[in-house]
Each structure stands twice: as C-alpha cells, then as structure tokens.
Amino acid sequence: MKIAILSNGPGNYSTRRLKEVASAHGHRVRVVKYKECYASIEQSNPTVSYRGKELSGFDAIIPRIASNMTGYGT
C-alpha cells in the first residue's frame, strides 16, 4: 500500500513509529505536513490537497493532528 501520514513532521515519535512499522511491512509511506493541507469533504469526491495540489495515488491517508492544533474534538 501507499500511505500518506498527515503530521507536523517526521520527527514526531508516533509518526516515526507508524512509518517504521508500515515500511517494515512493505508499505510505501510519505509524511506530509498537515499545516500545508486542506480537505474537501464531499459525499462523492472527498479530497486532500497539499500545497494546492491534490494528494493522489494513496491507498490510505492517516491524520496525526495534535489536539491543540484544531478546534475539532476539543
């Protein structure tokens, strides 16, 4: 699988561990800074864009967003 992890950076412990374990199982992983992303959640066409371009070609996108960086879920 090709996996994108939305994170503040690859140095974060949980992000680093997710990447290590996924890579050890043969998956390709890319860490993407979530501060440079936005999501368009439409019923028929949800997308995540990074630096103005749609992230495509990923089988999974895993958000790892710090609770202090969002008003959602607080």
BELVEN-V914624 format. One record per residue. N is the residue number from 1. PHI is phi in whole degrees, -180 to 180 (none if undefined). Layout:
n=<N;N>
phi=<PHI;PHI>
This chain:
n=<1;2;3;4;5;6;7;8;9;10;11;12;13;14;15;16;17;18;19;20;21;22;23;24;25;26;27;28;29;30;31;32;33;34;35;36;37;38;39;40;41;42;43;44;45;46;47;48;49;50;51;52;53;54;55;56;57;58;59;60;61;62;63;64;65;66;67;68;69;70;71;72;73;74>
phi=<none;-107;-122;-108;-112;-84;-149;-75;165;-72;-82;-62;-57;-66;-66;-60;-68;-58;-65;-60;-68;-62;-64;-63;-95;89;-89;-96;-126;-127;-94;-122;-70;-69;-68;-108;-117;-146;-114;-117;-104;-115;-57;-96;-154;-73;-138;-124;-113;-128;53;85;-119;-65;-75;-132;86;-99;-84;-150;-125;-109;-82;-128;-100;-62;-62;-78;-101;-144;-83;-75;79;-105>
